[in-house]
Structures are given as structure tokens and as C-alpha cells.
Amino acid sequence: MNKLLLNSIKDIQKKTPLWFLRQSGRHVPEYFEIRAKAKNFIEFCLNKNLVVESTKLPLKYYDLDAAIIFSDILMIPWAMNRGVKFVKGEGPILNPMVPDVTKIEKKIDIFQLLRPINDAMYILKKDLPSHISLIGFAGAPWTLSCYMIEGKGSKDFIKTRTALWEAKKWFKELIDTLIVYVAQKLELQARAGADVLMIFDSWSHMIPYPYFQEFGIKPVAKIIELLRSKNIQQPIIGFPFKAGTSLVQYSYESNVDCIALDWTVDLDWALKNLNSSIAFQGNLDPSSLISENNSYLEESVKSILQKMKNRKFIFNVGHGLTPECKIKNVKNVINMVRNYN
Ligand code: 1CP
């Protein structure tokens, strides 16, 4: 079966595929009923039936070209025994790692610990209509290290940035370990039937410029090299969130097949400056999906489609849908993209 999303990473298509980052989450009403069936968020992500149900949930409402496996980037830190918990109203909490002091766990079996993801993917592969691409994903080593060192989200990740130069040997060891585990998590999903793999570097804008190549680009290139050496050929979407001008180097050196662009990126600039051989994904501002007044939303959708006309392109938001986003606005966007010529 022809999958529009896969085709559009390889070549320019007449039609534009679309899906939405965090499409399965909290803006869909039944999400809470599904989540309530598990004891906590980690148990939710480890329950193959609940994972299947929530991955399929957005397809009940929307005509989409992809389903993203319901999971979280913090399942790798969980597997590394970092005590990951999701606390209501606070987000994720981990046992913080102390640079140069905390021992780095190197002997875990990702394939065994994350087996429910494998099992859910096998079920999804059978259940999903064949035109829909199934997306597997992982967090990039830098973003995972941010959560593991800080022990939670942060507005500036100062402890992680300091570790870059104060505990460089230890920090490199952590990143090198994460490269292996991220590649294994992606391998597991590819072998279980993922059509596309995505690497989220949600905190790439926290990397100080002199370190961007070493910790924002090289780990991604290394992960892709490891996957290709195991004959895993699925296309890779990289998402260096808000990386600004560093997107240029990332587009040439990370070896991703598609680069996801956040809502701060000027598409004219991107067309001029980024590697023209790779596909783009993005970059609608998810906040435009909140309002009753759709004029800015409609203007943005048209402008994105117009600019990306002669480009390998996947329509998406420039970051995750938020709980406030309205289902009718998402439907409006889908109609516009489907009817665009
Ligand atoms: O459509 C989907 O919802 C797909 C599943 C998915 C994905 C791709 C979830 C479920 N999380 C993620 C990735 C993820 N998790 C990222 C990368 C993408 C991004 O930047 O948004 C990050 C940074 C996380 C970490 C995370 N998970 C946070 C912290 C964010 C921060 O600002 O520090 C939080 C709050 C979560 C919980 C989570 N993960 C997923 C959902 C639906 C939720 C909300 C849990 C809930 O309230 O029920």
C-alpha cells in the first residue's frame, strides 16, 4: 500500500500528508478514561492494550496519515533506574544524577524492559489501515540527559549546561551510553513494524553554541549510523526544537531524512538555508488551534502550504498540541490541507 507520508519524505508529492505532534494527548476527551485504567503514567506506557487504544484514539476524530506510538521519551531513563515518576500538575520527576558522582547504568536490557512497546506495535501494525504510517520515537541523548541531571523540567537546565565543561568526561560517558540505548529503542520499534522513526530533542536550544555539534548533532548522526549498520532503513525525522541558526548545520550533518521545524522558524529562511535534499515537517503554531477566531489559523495554514509546494513536506504543528486546543479547529486544518491544490 502507498503511504503518502513515507512517499513525501522520499519525493515531492501532489498531496500533503499530515499528522500532529502529541495528537493522542490531553485535548481528546477519552484520553483521561484510558489513562485512568492504569495505576500511573509509567504503568500506562507499559500496558500494551492501553498503548494501542491511545495510539488509535486520534484516528477516531481525525483523518490523519500517521499514528505515533503512545509512549514517552522518559521510558529510557525509567529503564535506567532513574526513578521516573509523573506527578500531577508538576510533570516528570526523576532521581537527579550528580555529575562525576552518580554511576551510569550500562547493563540494562532495553529490548526486555521495553517489550510492551514491541508488543503494542505488532498489534497496531495489524489494526491500522495500511495507508497510515506508524511512527516510533525516542528522545535525543541531550534532552534525556537534561531530565536525568536536573531531575525534572527546567527553564534553563543550568546543572546540565555546567556539567558540559565541569564534568565533561562523565557527561560524555552519559551521552555515549544514551546513544546506545536510544538506538536500541528505535531498533526495537523498527523491527516491530514502525514505518518512520522520530528523534525529539526538545531542549536542543539549551545547548551552548560551542557544544551544539558535539552534543546536538553528533549523537543523532551516531544513532543513525548504528541503525543503518543493523540494516534498519526506516526514514528518520529529527526535531531539534528551537535550535535557531544551528538548524543549518543539523540539516547537513545529522543525517536525518526529514527535519521537523518549530513554529519560530521562518520557512523562507529555511528554504534558503537548510539542506535542500531532506524533507521538512511542521511548522504551524499549536497556539493557533486554541482560538474561536480562525483567521490567523487559516492564514498560517495557507502560507505554509504555499511555501512548501515544491518541497518534500509533511504538514504538522511546530510543537505538541496543548490541552486547550479545539477539536473543531484541528478538523478545520485537516480539511484545508486535504482540499489544497
Ligand atoms: O501523541 C502523543 O501524545 C504521543 C505520545 C507522546 C510523545 C511523542 C507523549 C505522551 N510524550 C511524548 C514525547 C515527549 N515527552 C517529549 C518530546 C516532545 C515534546 O517536546 O513535547 C518530552 C519533552 C516529554 C517529556 C514529558 N512527558 C513531559 C515534560 C514536558 C516538559 O515541559 O518538561 C510531560 C509532562 C510528559 C507527560 C506526557 N507524555 C505524553 C503525554 C500525553 C503526557 C501528559 C501526561 C498526562 O497529563 O496525562
Boltz pocket constraint, residues with backbone or C-beta under 6 A from the ligand:
constraints:
  - pocket:
      binder: B
      contacts: [[A, 20], [A, 21], [A, 22], [A, 23], [A, 24], [A, 25], [A, 26], [A, 35], [A, 41], [A, 68], [A, 69], [A, 70], [A, 71], [A, 72], [A, 73], [A, 74], [A, 86], [A, 91], [A, 92], [A, 137], [A, 152], [A, 153], [A, 154], [A, 200], [A, 202], [A, 320]]
      max_distance: 6.0
